[in-house]
Each structure stands twice: as C-alpha cells, then as structure tokens.
Amino acid sequence: IVEGILVRGDKDYITKDYLIKLLKEPFQAIPRLIEYTHFNKDHPENQNIKLPNKKQPYVKVLKDDKWVYADRKSTILNLIDDKHCELTDEPLVKHVEDKFSEHLQDRFERFNDRYLNDEKELSKQLYKETELVMINNN
C-alpha cells in the first residue's frame, strides 16, 4: 500500500477558459475539475485513479503502468490540494481580480480564504464531493 500518491495526468486539454468558468462557482470547482481531469471519457490517459470498493480505506492509482493500492484519504486530500493549486495559479487569480464582477470576486475570495484557513466544514464538503465523483465514475 502506497501512502498518499499525487495523481497526475495530461492537462493540455484543460483550457484557461474552462478554469475561469469553474472559478465562477468556486465551491464546486475542485470536484468538477477532478472529474474533468481524471474521469473524462475523452482522455483515458488520465483515468489513473479508481475507487475499487467504497467501503475500503484504499484507492487504486496507476503508477509506472501498474495499478497499486494507495491510502484513500491522503490520496483524495492530495488530489484536492493539487486542483486548488491549479485553480489559484497567478494568471487565473489575476483574471478573477481584473474581469470578475465584485460579487464573483467576493465569492472566490471567500472560498479561497476558507480553503487556506483549512476550515473544517469546507474540507469535509470537498472531501465528500470528491469521493462521490470517484464513486459515481467507477
């Protein structure tokens, strides 16, 4: 069993416009980006994580062309962190500041502050929604 693997993939098809669209609804952005990246039927090369049994504390991840078991919780948390970093990349944040309405900017800032402050309710919500994406796409 591998401890918390960071699951990566080819991200060339994920456009800035798509990420900007996600940021208009920041509280759903991370699970949607995970689904679009790792469970996208058009990009089988990124289908590199599975939840083989929803009752077990493990996930399967593709590592060196082999499926290996990894700790479910730490893998999901790493995945969430990775997508948060992608969504708060400097050019995207600049776009939010320059082009979004005040209301959308406030929503994004509220989300980001809660995320960065490790707010329990938001963390639980993101974890649960990410888990559901994995369950629904297996």
C-alpha positions in Angstrom: 0.0 0.0 0.0 1.4 3.3 -1.1 0.9 6.3 1.2 -1.0 9.2 -0.5 0.1 9.3 -4.1 -0.3 12.6 -6.0 -2.2 11.6 -9.1 -1.1 13.5 -12.2 -2.1 13.3 -15.9 -2.0 15.1 -19.2 -3.7 18.5 -18.7 -3.2 20.1 -22.1 -6.9 20.0 -22.9 -7.8 21.9 -19.8 -8.0 25.5 -21.1 -7.7 28.7 -19.2 -11.3 29.5 -20.3 -12.5 26.2 -18.7 -10.8 27.0 -15.4 -12.2 30.5 -15.4 -15.7 29.1 -16.0 -15.1 26.8 -12.9 -14.0 29.7 -10.8 -17.4 31.4 -11.2 -18.7 28.7 -8.9 -15.6 28.2 -6.7 -17.3 25.9 -4.1 -17.9 23.3 -6.8 -14.7 23.9 -8.9 -12.4 21.4 -7.3 -14.6 18.3 -7.6 -15.6 19.3 -11.1 -12.0 19.7 -12.1 -11.1 16.3 -10.6 -14.0 14.8 -12.6 -13.0 16.6 -15.8 -9.3 15.6 -15.4 -9.4 12.0 -14.1 -12.8 10.7 -15.2 -13.0 12.2 -18.7 -14.0 9.6 -21.3 -12.3 11.6 -24.0 -8.9 11.4 -22.1 -8.4 7.8 -21.0 -4.7 8.6 -20.3 -5.9 10.5 -17.2 -8.1 7.8 -15.9 -5.5 6.9 -13.3 -7.4 6.6 -10.1 -10.1 4.2 -9.1 -12.2 3.6 -6.0 -12.5 -0.3 -6.2 -14.6 -0.6 -3.1 -16.4 2.3 -1.4 -16.2 0.5 2.0 -12.4 0.1 1.9 -9.9 2.8 3.0 -7.9 2.4 -0.3 -7.9 3.7 -3.8 -6.1 2.3 -6.8 -3.8 4.5 -8.7 -1.8 3.9 -11.8 1.9 4.1 -11.0 4.6 3.1 -13.6 1.9 1.4 -15.7 0.7 -0.8 -12.8 -2.4 -0.4 -10.6 -1.3 -0.1 -6.9 -3.3 0.5 -3.8 -2.9 3.8 -2.0 -4.3 5.3 1.1 -7.7 6.7 0.2 -7.8 9.7 2.5 -4.3 11.1 1.8 -4.7 10.5 -2.0 -8.0 12.4 -2.1 -6.6 15.2 0.0 -3.6 15.4 -2.3 -5.9 15.5 -5.3 -7.9 18.3 -3.7 -4.8 20.3 -2.9 -3.4 19.8 -6.4 -6.6 21.1 -8.0 -6.7 24.0 -5.6 -3.2 25.0 -6.7 -4.2 24.7 -10.3 -7.3 26.9 -9.8 -5.3 29.6 -7.8 -2.5 29.9 -10.3 -1.4 33.5 -10.5 -2.7 34.3 -14.1 -6.1 32.9 -13.1 -6.3 34.9 -9.9 -5.3 38.0 -11.8 -8.1 37.3 -14.3 -10.6 37.0 -11.3 -9.4 40.3 -9.9 -9.5 42.1 -13.3 -12.5 40.6 -15.0 -15.0 39.2 -12.5 -17.8 41.2 -11.0 -17.4 42.3 -7.4 -19.9 39.6 -6.4 -17.9 36.8 -8.1 -14.6 38.2 -6.7 -16.1 38.1 -3.2 -17.3 34.5 -3.7 -13.9 33.4 -5.0 -12.1 35.2 -2.1 -14.4 33.7 0.5 -13.8 30.2 -0.9 -10.1 30.7 -1.1 -9.8 32.1 2.5 -11.9 29.2 3.8 -9.7 26.8 2.0 -6.4 28.3 3.0 -7.6 28.5 6.6 -8.4 24.8 6.5 -12.0 25.4 7.5 -13.5 22.1 8.7 -16.9 22.3 7.0 -15.4 23.2 3.6 -12.7 20.5 3.9 -15.4 17.9 4.7 -17.6 19.1 1.9 -14.8 19.0 -0.7 -13.7 15.5 0.5 -17.2 14.2 0.3 -17.9 15.6 -3.1 -14.6 14.3 -4.4 -15.4 10.9 -3.0 -18.8 11.0 -4.7 -17.1 11.9 -8.1 -14.9 8.8 -7.7 -17.8 6.5 -6.7 -20.1 7.7 -9.5 -17.3 7.3 -12.1 -16.2 3.8 -11.2 
